[in-house]
Amino acid sequence: MTTSSIGMRKSQRSGGEGAIAGAARAENCNGSTIPTAARGEDISPHDATAPEKKGKRRGNKFFRKFAGLVRSDVKSEWNDYDATFAQKDGKGITDKDHTKDGVAKFYNLVTDIYEWGWGPSFHFSPRLRGKGVKESSAAHETRIADNLGLAPGTTALDVGCGIGGPLITIASHSGAKVVGVTINEYQVERCRARAIKAGLKHKEDFDVVQGNFLDLQFPDDSVDNAYAIEATCHSPDLEKAYSEIYRVLKPGGKFVNYEWVSTATYDPKNPVHVRCIDEINYANALPEMRRYHEIAEVARKVGFEVLVERDLAVTTNAGEWWGILKTSMGRYKLNDVIIKTLSFLRILPKETKDVHKMLYKVLGTFIEGGELGIFSPMYMVVLQKKEKSVDA
């Protein structure tokens, strides 16, 4: 998913710190704010279990690294992304074979911005009545664990785990071991660091690996359950993604997914609808937007039984998922100014302002898509792999 930045968070030195957070805040002895990078401190991620070297600076790595990228590569990554995902006329991108590399580049560019501004869970959620964003997000995540029936002694695959926000919640809530898969190497580092800092035991309570969900590196019939949160929308081939998940699930295993879809209200002949979906696709590394009815169709085609099919954006008593965007636009605008300033000063790579501009602009499009009722980021399906038949 995507969103712009909400606010700055505490330094997380024991688990590594993203470039945005580190650059944005550091106090000197007089209490004034100085960019961490300007002080020459290392704010690049490192193993959360590695001991801190006291009294010794680790070098000014920030000027060389940004979200796992060499800073000099940020421009080319951005230009390649921009060229890959530009869309019009509701037809999606033309070079779908390039999607894998494009999605990896996208998360190189946006992971620090997401973590800085949105938090560790890169997804939307229905706003629970009387509850805040964090509670609503956690409920959205634990709904998955409960639908899967996760419990101690079981294992779940998190397909497209990001930096591990949902992984931590679901593992903590259910007691199951959760194994995350992300295409982005930097996110593997951030996920591992965050989970360990949260108190989960690596290899025992969780694991995280770099991989492509079109080619999962797990044996057939090896995973108890699986889930994905706003992740398989990035796939250039949804059938292949679902087929891989089906393959690795044990017979009887379940898969819960929150998909991004255009709804029954979407009219491909309406230019406003088409522009809205094209803009969402472009700013979120989507090769195309699937129609809501395609999800269950693809699931059945690869062999799944569809247990539940439900758009959580309209079938709960919760508030609008885009409501947090509408009430926070002032903060988003302020953060855009901060990013532009840091980019101008070269504390952040120059092209960071272009990335953030894209994310900031699409906020209005998300609101528009939600209010028009043409887009949902939480079309839920609960799927089950068939049990193997027993010969008489």
Secondary structure, DSSP 8 states (H G I E B T S, - for coil): ------------GGG---HHHHHH--B-TTS-B--GGGGT---S---TTS---TT-----GGGTEETTEEGGGHHHHHHHHHHHH---TT---S-GGGHHHHHHHHHHHHHHHHHHHT-S--S---B-TT--HHHHHHHHHHHHHHHHT--TT-EEEEET-TTSHHHHHHHHHH--EEEEEES-HHHHHHHHHHHHHHT--BTTTEEEEE--TTS--S-TT-BSEEEEES-GGG-S-HHHHHHHHHHHB-TT-EEEEEEEEE-TT--TT-HHHHHHHHHHHHHTT-S--EEHHHHHHHHHHHT-EEEEEEETTTSSSSB-TTHHHHHTHHHHHHHHHHHHHHHHTTSS-TTHHHHHHHHHHHHHHHHHHHHHT-EEEEEEEEEE--------
